[in-house]
Amino acid sequence: GLYPAGGWHAVALDPSNPDVIMVAIGLQSIIFISRDNGLSWKLYNGAALQQGNTLRSIRFAPSVPSTIYAGSCTINMPEAHEVDPGAQGIFVSHDRGETWTAVNDGTSQTANVWDLDVAAGDDGTVMAATTNLGVLKTMDGGMNWTQVNTGLPASVKMLSVAMHPYDPQTALAGSLGSGIYRTTDGGQSWRAAQTGMIPEGKISEIEFNPQAPLEVWAADITSGVYRSTDGGETWQQHNTGLLNRTMNTLAVSKDGNHVYAGTDGSGAYRLDLNGTPPQGTGTADPPVTPDPEPEPGPDAGGGDGDGGDGGGGGCFITTIARP
């Protein structure tokens, strides 16, 4: 039931039922949902988006999985120096994706949303990373939105946001060209948290380990994967086995033992932190041993970094013991 190819911009799994998978196709406001672990798919029209907009972030509310938020954005990532055209803000479904409505006020209605996250214990508290309005936050399910940008560089484009799985006052936000910022007061103030990263980081994804939230993973569009062991205060590059350091996305498994990274141009990678593949995948795959490559500069990478549809290179697995 899926389209044969093209433009997949978002994917999300129901935290209460991993057989339920939701994906959004680019160029249109079309959402496909599978309720049988991908064996069959049903098409939904999703949010009513204008031409040139798409959905790039879908998030189930962990405490109420029937509630799902989606952020609208432009097809291509605006460059740091470009005037941002904006998009159509945030949409929500309260019936597991069957129907969608806009949840915007005057602040959020033109938000160009590249990522959002929902507080683990409160389905009405959401943070959105936008390229035209900084970081937005609602505490009432989208009826009212506030810009929470104190401490962020002026006019910076934000690409990613992640809320601590047990403390919603703590969150990390990733920017286009200014690295990562951290808050411990729910977004009232932010400070730079980039020690160990390259200058001018372009952070496309941030993920807390749900089982050990002092461990945080981040994807950079130009320099690969980073790992923090102190809640996002400091970072170390973690690129062994990668053939391409242009990272579009990243995810950590629910059990905290596996990290998945999606590149622009060389497919997907899996990192087994406990040295064991996920249950049901059979024996461990041999580690990938890439040819030596020089350390990239700030503009290095294997793609254009716009989150587009680069060529694929299959799936690669690196199996290691947790450091």
C-alpha positions in Angstrom: 0.0 0.0 0.0 3.0 2.3 0.1 4.1 4.5 -2.8 7.0 2.7 -4.5 9.5 5.5 -4.0 10.2 9.0 -3.0 10.5 11.7 -0.4 9.9 10.0 3.0 10.4 12.9 5.5 9.1 11.5 8.8 8.6 8.2 10.5 7.3 7.5 14.0 6.4 4.4 16.1 3.6 4.2 18.6 5.4 3.9 22.0 2.6 1.7 23.3 2.5 -0.6 20.3 5.5 -1.0 18.0 3.3 -2.7 15.3 1.9 0.8 14.6 4.1 2.8 12.3 3.4 6.2 10.8 5.2 7.8 7.9 4.8 11.1 6.0 5.7 11.6 2.3 7.3 14.7 1.0 5.8 17.2 -1.4 2.3 16.4 0.0 0.4 16.2 3.2 0.0 12.4 2.9 0.4 10.1 5.9 0.6 6.3 5.7 -0.2 4.2 8.8 0.6 0.5 9.3 -1.0 -1.3 12.2 0.6 -4.7 11.5 4.3 -3.9 11.7 4.5 -2.8 8.1 2.7 -5.7 6.4 0.0 -3.4 5.1 -0.5 0.4 4.9 -3.5 2.7 4.8 -3.3 6.2 3.3 -4.6 9.3 5.2 -4.7 12.8 3.8 -3.2 14.2 7.0 -2.8 17.9 7.5 -4.0 20.3 4.8 -0.7 21.8 3.6 0.0 24.3 1.0 2.2 23.5 -2.0 5.9 23.6 -1.0 5.3 22.4 2.5 5.6 19.0 4.0 5.7 17.2 7.4 9.2 16.4 8.7 8.5 15.6 12.4 5.8 13.3 13.9 5.7 12.6 17.6 3.4 10.4 19.6 2.7 11.7 23.1 4.4 9.1 25.3 1.7 9.4 28.1 -1.3 9.4 25.7 -0.3 7.6 22.4 -3.6 8.4 20.8 -2.4 12.0 20.6 0.1 12.7 17.9 1.8 16.0 16.9 3.2 16.9 13.5 5.2 19.9 12.4 4.9 21.5 9.0 8.0 22.8 7.2 9.4 23.8 3.8 10.6 21.0 1.5 14.2 22.3 1.6 16.1 23.6 4.6 16.5 27.3 4.4 20.2 28.4 4.3 21.5 30.3 7.3 21.6 33.5 5.3 18.2 33.2 3.6 15.0 34.8 4.5 12.8 32.0 5.9 9.5 31.7 4.0 7.8 30.1 7.0 5.3 27.2 6.9 2.0 26.3 8.6 2.9 25.5 12.2 1.8 22.5 14.1 -1.0 19.9 13.7 -2.4 17.3 16.1 -4.4 14.1 16.0 -6.3 12.8 19.0 -7.5 9.6 17.3 -4.2 7.9 16.4 -3.8 9.6 13.1 -7.3 9.2 11.6 -7.9 13.0 11.5 -5.8 16.1 12.0 -6.4 19.7 13.0 -4.1 22.7 13.2 -3.2 23.8 16.8 -1.8 27.3 16.3 -2.1 30.8 17.6 -0.8 34.0 16.2 2.7 33.1 17.2 2.9 29.6 15.7 0.7 29.8 12.6 3.7 30.5 10.3 6.2 28.3 12.1 8.6 26.4 9.9 8.9 23.3 12.2 11.9 21.0 11.6 11.5 19.0 14.9 9.3 18.8 17.9 9.1 16.8 21.1 6.4 16.0 23.6 7.0 15.8 27.4 7.0 12.2 28.6 4.4 12.8 31.3 2.2 15.5 29.8 0.7 15.2 26.4 -0.1 19.0 26.4 3.6 20.1 26.8 5.4 20.4 23.5 8.6 22.1 22.3 9.1 22.8 18.6 12.4 23.7 16.8 11.7 26.1 14.0 13.9 27.8 11.4 12.0 31.1 11.5 10.9 31.5 15.2 13.5 29.8 17.2 12.1 27.4 19.9 8.4 27.4 20.5 6.7 25.9 23.6 3.1 25.1 24.5 1.8 23.8 27.8 -1.9 23.5 26.8 -1.8 21.2 23.8 -1.2 24.0 21.3 -3.9 26.6 22.2 -1.1 29.0 23.2 2.5 29.0 22.0 5.4 31.1 23.4 8.8 31.8 21.9 11.4 30.6 24.4 14.7 32.0 22.9 16.5 33.7 25.8 20.1 32.8 25.5 19.9 31.6 21.8 21.7 33.6 19.1 19.5 36.1 17.4 17.8 34.9 14.3 19.4 31.4 14.6 17.6 28.6 12.7 16.7 25.7 15.1 16.7 22.2 13.6 16.2 19.8 16.5 14.9 19.6 20.1 14.7 16.9 22.7 13.2 16.9 26.2 14.6 14.9 29.0 12.5 11.7 29.4 12.0 12.2 33.2 12.6 15.9 33.7 10.7 18.2 31.2 12.5 21.2 32.6 15.7 19.9 31.0 15.9 20.0 27.2 18.5 20.3 24.4 18.0 22.2 21.1 20.2 22.0 18.0 20.8 24.8 15.6 21.9 25.4 12.0 25.4 26.7 12.4 25.6 27.3 16.2 25.7 23.9 17.7 23.6 22.7 20.8 22.0 24.7 23.6 20.7 23.4 26.9 18.0 24.5 29.3 17.2 23.4 32.8 14.3 25.7 33.4 11.8 24.6 30.7 13.2 27.0 28.1 13.1 30.2 30.1 16.9 30.4 29.4 19.4 28.6 27.3 23.2 28.3 27.3 25.7 26.8 24.8 26.6 23.2 25.4 29.0 22.4 22.6 32.3 21.4 24.2 33.8 18.7 22.0 31.8 19.6 18.9 33.1 21.2 15.8 32.5 25.0 15.5 29.3 26.0 13.7 27.6 22.6 14.2 24.4 21.9 12.2 22.5 19.6 14.6 19.8 17.6 12.7 18.8 15.3 15.6 19.2 14.9 19.4 18.1 11.8 21.3 18.3 11.0 25.0 18.9 7.4 25.9 15.5 6.6 27.5 17.1 4.1 30.0 20.1 6.2 30.9 19.3 9.9 30.1 22.8 11.1 31.1 23.7 9.5 27.7 22.6 11.7 24.8 23.3 11.3 21.1 23.4 14.0 18.4 23.6 14.0 14.6 25.5 16.7 12.8 24.9 17.4 9.1 28.6 17.8 8.5 30.6 15.9 11.1 28.7 12.8 12.0 27.5 11.4 15.3 28.3 12.7 18.8 27.8 11.1 22.2 27.5 12.8 25.6 27.7 11.0 28.9 26.9 14.0 31.1 23.4 14.9 29.9 24.6 17.0 27.0 27.2 19.2 28.7 30.1 17.8 26.8 30.4 15.7 23.6 32.7 13.2 21.9 32.6 12.2 18.2 31.5 8.6 17.6 32.0 7.9 13.9 33.8 4.6 13.9 32.3 2.5 11.1 30.5 5.3 9.3 31.2 5.7 5.5 29.5 9.0 5.4 29.3 11.7 8.1 26.4 13.7 6.6 23.8 12.7 9.2 20.1 13.5 8.5 18.6 11.7 11.5 19.3 9.5 14.5 17.3 7.3 17.0 17.9 5.3 20.1 16.0 2.1 20.8 13.5 1.9 23.6 15.8 -0.5 25.6 18.7 2.0 25.2 21.0 -0.6 23.6 21.0 0.4 20.0 21.6 3.7 18.1 20.4 4.1 14.5 21.8 6.8 12.2 20.4 7.8 8.8 22.9 9.5 6.3 22.5 11.5 3.2 24.0 9.2 0.5 25.1 6.0 2.2 22.0 4.6 3.9 21.4 3.6 7.5 23.7 2.4 10.3 23.2 0.6 13.6 25.4 0.8 16.6 25.0 -2.0 19.2 26.1 -0.5 22.5 26.0 -3.8 24.4 27.7 -5.8 21.7 24.5 -7.7 20.9 22.2 -7.2 17.9 18.5 -6.5 18.6 16.4 -9.5 19.5 15.1 -11.3 16.4 17.9 -10.2 14.1 20.0 -13.3 14.4 23.8 -13.3 14.9 25.8 -10.2 15.0 26.9 -8.8 11.7 30.6 -8.3 11.2 31.7 -4.7 11.9 32.1 -2.4 8.9 35.7 -1.4 8.3 35.7 1.7 6.0 38.7 3.0 4.2 40.7 5.6 6.2 39.5 9.1 5.7 40.7 12.4 6.9 38.9 14.3 9.7 36.3 16.5 8.0 36.4 20.3 8.2 33.3 22.3 9.1 32.0 22.0 5.6 32.9 18.4 4.9 30.3 15.7 4.4 28.8 13.5 1.7 25.7 15.4 0.7 24.0 18.8 0.5 22.9 18.6 4.1 19.3 19.8 3.3 17.6 16.7 4.5 16.8 15.8 0.8 16.6 12.5 -0.9 20.2 11.5 -1.4 21.3 8.2 -2.9 21.1 5.1 -0.8 23.9 2.8 0.3 22.1 0.1 2.2 22.3 -0.6 5.9 25.6 -1.0 7.9 26.0 -2.4 11.4 28.8 -1.8 13.9 28.7 -4.0 17.0 30.7 -2.8 20.0 30.6 -3.1 23.7 29.2 -0.1 25.6 32.1 2.2 26.5 
